[in-house]
Amino acid sequence: MLYFGLVLIIIALCIKIYTIKKSAREIKDELAYRLENSTNTLISISSRDKDMCRLADSLNIQLKELRKKRHIYEQGDRELKEAITNISHDLRTPLTAIIGYLDLMENISRNDEISRYTTMIRNRTDIMKQLTEELFRYSIITSVQETNLETVCINDVLEETLAGFYGAITQCGIVPDIEISEIRTERKLDKSALSRIFSNITSNAIKYSDGDFHVRLSDDGIITFSNSAKKLTSIETEKLFDRFYTVENARNSTGLGLSIAKLLTKRMGGEISAELDNDRLVITLYF
């Protein structure tokens, strides 16, 4: 009789352990799903065990709080992007007017001193206009989440981008060294986004290069952009992809170029990184 009682107790304990383990797996799976997906449903379990139900209830409270904070963040982020878009758009009109009046002054005035001042104003205005356009483009890119994927030959897009920058590169006294594999690297990408990535990285190289610029597309599709950057530190290199970060000598930049490049790369499932190797800035890109 005692033996039979022990068997019943063991069976009951085994059932208890099984239901607890089953509830733990249910909680784990449902929590993972709710963290990865935007849903208002709460965690529910099949077990009626009081402790497991309390655990599920406690996690549901935390999920509600997390959902509330996420909503506040998304709302604030959306409002910030809209504000940036509106501000940058509103700045365009007065800047255009200023540039127009500067044109009139330069056509009318022949005074050397006035000409000198108007030239200084125009230079500052052109820089401000460039920054406003960059800020406007950033707000548009971050607001639009969709990508138009198509089969793209990376070799062709890279060649087209570099050809467009060739005049600016040589004008800065930079000697480009370009190696593009003859093996065609094709990926499902957004062509305009890929071109933007290459353009922003190349623009960055023009700003920071000490006189050289090396671009390489390997047979396995790895793209590297490198240039001498003796004034750049490892700490600055780590921050290059941060929004609005600029090194000291990049006064005419918002620091958004590489940030946009990283955003677009991640959006298309690619990888991008930057490192300082023997005073050379190396940016590696792969899709």
C-alpha positions as CSV (number, residue, x, y, z in Angstrom):
1,M,0.0,0.0,0.0
2,L,2.9,2.3,0.9
3,Y,4.6,1.4,-2.3
4,F,1.5,2.2,-4.3
5,G,1.2,5.6,-2.5
6,L,4.8,6.5,-3.4
7,V,4.2,5.6,-7.0
8,L,1.2,8.0,-7.1
9,I,3.3,10.7,-5.5
10,I,6.1,10.2,-8.0
11,I,3.6,10.2,-10.9
12,A,2.0,13.4,-9.6
13,L,5.4,15.1,-9.2
14,C,6.4,14.1,-12.7
15,I,3.1,15.5,-14.1
16,K,3.8,18.7,-12.1
17,I,7.3,19.0,-13.4
18,Y,6.1,18.4,-16.9
19,T,3.4,21.1,-16.8
20,I,5.9,23.6,-15.2
21,K,8.4,22.9,-17.9
22,K,5.7,23.2,-20.6
23,S,4.6,26.5,-19.2
24,A,8.2,27.8,-19.1
25,R,8.6,26.9,-22.7
26,E,5.3,28.6,-23.6
27,I,6.3,31.7,-21.7
28,K,9.7,31.8,-23.4
29,D,8.3,31.4,-26.9
30,E,5.5,33.9,-26.4
31,L,7.8,36.5,-24.9
32,A,10.3,36.1,-27.7
33,Y,7.4,36.5,-30.3
34,R,6.0,39.6,-28.6
35,L,9.5,41.3,-28.3
36,E,10.1,40.7,-32.0
37,N,6.6,41.7,-33.3
38,S,4.4,44.6,-32.7
39,T,1.3,43.0,-31.1
40,N,-1.1,44.0,-28.3
41,T,-1.8,40.4,-27.2
42,L,-0.5,39.2,-23.9
43,I,1.2,36.0,-22.8
44,S,-1.1,33.2,-22.0
45,I,-0.2,29.7,-20.8
46,S,-2.1,26.4,-20.7
47,S,-1.0,25.6,-17.1
48,R,-3.1,26.6,-14.0
49,D,0.0,26.5,-11.7
50,K,-0.3,29.6,-9.5
51,D,3.5,30.4,-9.6
52,M,3.7,30.1,-13.4
53,C,0.5,32.2,-13.8
54,R,2.0,34.9,-11.5
55,L,5.2,34.8,-13.6
56,A,3.1,35.3,-16.8
57,D,1.1,38.1,-15.2
58,S,4.3,39.8,-14.1
59,L,5.8,39.6,-17.6
60,N,2.5,40.9,-19.1
61,I,2.8,44.0,-16.8
62,Q,6.4,44.6,-18.1
63,L,5.3,44.1,-21.7
64,K,2.5,46.7,-21.3
65,E,5.1,49.1,-19.9
66,L,7.6,48.4,-22.6
67,R,4.8,48.8,-25.3
68,K,3.9,52.1,-23.8
69,K,7.5,53.3,-23.8
70,R,8.0,52.1,-27.4
71,H,4.9,53.9,-28.5
72,I,6.2,57.1,-26.9
73,Y,9.6,56.7,-28.5
74,E,8.2,56.0,-32.0
75,Q,5.9,58.9,-31.7
76,G,8.7,61.2,-30.6
77,D,11.0,59.9,-33.3
78,R,8.3,60.4,-35.9
79,E,7.7,64.0,-34.7
80,L,11.4,64.7,-34.7
81,K,11.8,63.5,-38.3
82,E,8.8,65.6,-39.3
83,A,10.2,68.6,-37.6
84,I,13.6,68.2,-39.3
85,T,11.9,67.8,-42.6
86,N,9.8,70.9,-42.1
87,I,12.7,73.0,-40.7
88,S,15.1,72.1,-43.5
89,H,12.3,72.7,-46.1
90,D,11.5,76.1,-44.6
91,L,15.2,77.1,-44.6
92,R,15.4,76.5,-48.4
93,T,13.2,79.5,-49.2
94,P,15.1,82.2,-47.4
95,L,18.4,80.7,-48.6
96,T,17.3,80.8,-52.2
97,A,16.2,84.4,-51.7
98,I,19.6,85.4,-50.1
99,I,21.5,83.7,-53.0
100,G,19.3,85.7,-55.5
101,Y,20.0,89.0,-53.8
102,L,23.7,88.1,-53.7
103,D,23.6,87.6,-57.5
104,L,22.0,91.1,-57.9
105,M,24.7,92.7,-55.6
106,E,27.5,91.1,-57.5
107,N,26.1,92.3,-60.8
108,I,25.5,95.8,-59.6
109,S,28.5,96.5,-57.3
110,R,32.0,96.9,-58.6
111,N,33.5,98.0,-55.3
112,D,36.4,95.6,-54.3
113,E,35.6,95.7,-50.6
114,I,31.9,95.0,-51.1
115,S,32.8,92.2,-53.6
116,R,35.0,90.6,-51.0
117,Y,32.3,90.7,-48.4
118,T,29.7,89.3,-50.8
119,T,32.1,86.5,-51.7
120,M,32.4,85.6,-48.0
121,I,28.6,85.7,-47.6
122,R,28.1,83.5,-50.7
123,N,30.6,80.9,-49.4
124,R,28.9,80.7,-46.0
125,T,25.5,80.6,-47.7
126,D,26.5,77.8,-50.1
127,I,27.8,75.8,-47.1
128,M,24.5,76.4,-45.3
129,K,22.5,75.4,-48.3
130,Q,24.5,72.2,-48.7
131,L,24.0,71.3,-45.0
132,T,20.2,72.0,-45.3
133,E,20.0,69.8,-48.4
134,E,21.8,67.0,-46.6
135,L,19.6,67.3,-43.5
136,F,16.5,67.2,-45.7
137,R,17.7,64.1,-47.5
138,Y,18.4,62.4,-44.2
139,S,14.9,63.1,-42.9
140,I,13.4,61.7,-46.1
141,I,15.6,58.6,-46.1
142,T,14.9,57.8,-42.4
143,S,11.1,58.3,-42.9
144,V,10.8,56.0,-45.9
145,Q,11.3,52.3,-44.9
146,E,10.6,50.6,-48.2
147,T,13.3,49.6,-50.7
148,N,12.8,48.8,-54.4
149,L,14.8,45.6,-54.7
150,E,16.0,44.5,-58.1
151,T,18.9,42.5,-59.5
152,V,21.8,45.0,-59.5
153,C,25.4,44.6,-60.7
154,I,27.5,46.1,-58.0
155,N,30.5,46.5,-60.4
156,D,28.5,48.8,-62.7
157,V,27.1,50.9,-59.9
158,L,30.5,51.3,-58.3
159,E,32.1,52.3,-61.6
160,E,29.3,54.8,-62.4
161,T,29.6,56.4,-58.9
162,L,33.4,56.7,-59.1
163,A,33.2,58.2,-62.6
164,G,30.9,60.9,-61.3
165,F,33.3,61.8,-58.6
166,Y,36.5,61.6,-60.7
167,G,36.6,65.4,-61.3
168,A,36.2,66.2,-57.6
169,I,38.8,63.6,-56.6
170,T,41.5,64.9,-59.0
171,Q,40.7,68.5,-58.2
172,C,41.6,67.8,-54.6
173,G,44.9,66.4,-55.7
174,I,43.9,62.9,-54.8
175,V,45.4,60.0,-56.8
176,P,42.7,57.3,-57.1
177,D,43.7,53.6,-57.2
178,I,40.7,51.5,-58.4
179,E,40.6,47.7,-58.6
180,I,37.2,46.3,-59.7
181,S,37.0,42.5,-60.3
182,E,36.0,41.4,-63.8
183,I,33.7,38.8,-62.1
184,R,30.2,40.4,-62.0
185,T,28.8,40.6,-58.5
186,E,25.0,40.7,-58.6
187,R,22.7,41.1,-55.6
188,K,19.0,42.0,-54.9
189,L,19.4,45.6,-53.9
190,D,17.9,49.1,-54.3
191,K,20.1,50.6,-57.0
192,S,19.6,54.3,-56.0
193,A,20.3,53.4,-52.3
194,L,23.5,51.5,-53.3
195,S,24.6,54.5,-55.4
196,R,23.9,56.8,-52.4
197,I,26.1,54.6,-50.1
198,F,29.0,54.6,-52.6
199,S,28.6,58.4,-53.0
200,N,28.6,59.1,-49.3
201,I,31.7,56.9,-48.6
202,T,33.5,58.6,-51.5
203,S,32.6,62.1,-50.3
204,N,33.9,61.1,-46.9
205,A,37.2,60.0,-48.4
206,I,37.6,63.3,-50.3
207,K,37.2,65.2,-47.0
208,Y,39.6,63.1,-44.9
209,S,42.2,61.7,-47.4
210,D,45.8,62.9,-47.1
211,G,46.3,62.5,-50.9
212,D,45.3,59.0,-51.9
213,F,42.1,56.9,-52.3
214,H,42.0,53.2,-52.9
215,V,38.8,51.3,-54.0
216,R,38.7,47.6,-54.4
217,L,35.8,45.2,-55.3
218,S,37.1,41.6,-54.8
219,D,36.0,38.5,-56.6
220,D,33.8,37.5,-53.6
221,G,32.0,40.8,-53.6
222,I,33.7,42.6,-50.7
223,I,34.1,46.3,-51.3
224,T,36.8,48.3,-49.5
225,F,37.4,52.0,-49.5
226,S,40.7,53.2,-48.0
227,N,42.7,56.3,-47.7
228,S,45.5,57.8,-45.6
229,A,44.1,59.7,-42.6
230,K,46.9,60.5,-40.2
231,K,44.9,63.0,-38.3
232,L,42.1,60.6,-37.6
233,T,42.2,58.7,-34.3
234,S,40.8,55.3,-33.5
235,I,38.1,56.9,-31.2
236,E,37.0,59.1,-34.0
237,T,36.9,56.2,-36.4
238,E,34.5,54.3,-34.1
239,K,32.1,57.3,-34.2
240,L,32.1,57.9,-37.9
241,F,28.8,56.2,-38.4
242,D,27.1,58.1,-35.5
243,R,24.5,60.6,-36.5
244,F,25.7,64.3,-36.5
245,Y,29.2,63.3,-35.6
246,T,32.0,65.2,-37.3
247,V,35.7,65.4,-36.7
248,E,37.2,68.8,-36.1
249,N,38.1,69.7,-39.6
250,A,34.8,68.8,-41.2
251,R,33.0,72.1,-40.5
252,N,31.0,72.0,-43.6
253,S,29.3,68.7,-42.9
254,T,26.4,67.6,-40.7
255,G,28.1,64.2,-40.2
256,L,25.1,62.4,-41.8
257,G,26.8,61.0,-44.8
258,L,28.2,57.8,-43.3
259,S,25.2,57.5,-41.0
260,I,23.0,57.4,-44.0
261,A,25.3,54.9,-45.7
262,K,25.1,52.6,-42.6
263,L,21.3,53.0,-42.4
264,L,20.8,52.1,-46.1
265,T,23.3,49.2,-45.9
266,K,21.5,47.6,-42.9
267,R,18.1,48.2,-44.5
268,M,19.2,46.0,-47.5
269,G,20.7,43.3,-45.3
270,G,24.4,44.3,-45.8
271,E,27.3,44.9,-43.5
272,I,29.5,48.0,-43.2
273,S,32.4,48.7,-40.9
274,A,35.3,51.2,-40.4
275,E,38.7,50.7,-38.9
276,L,42.0,52.6,-38.7
277,D,44.9,50.4,-39.9
278,N,48.4,52.0,-39.9
279,D,47.0,55.5,-40.3
280,R,44.7,54.4,-43.0
281,L,40.9,54.6,-42.8
282,V,39.4,51.4,-44.2
283,I,35.7,51.1,-44.8
284,T,34.5,47.6,-45.7
285,L,31.1,46.9,-47.3
286,Y,29.5,43.6,-48.1
287,F,26.0,42.5,-49.4
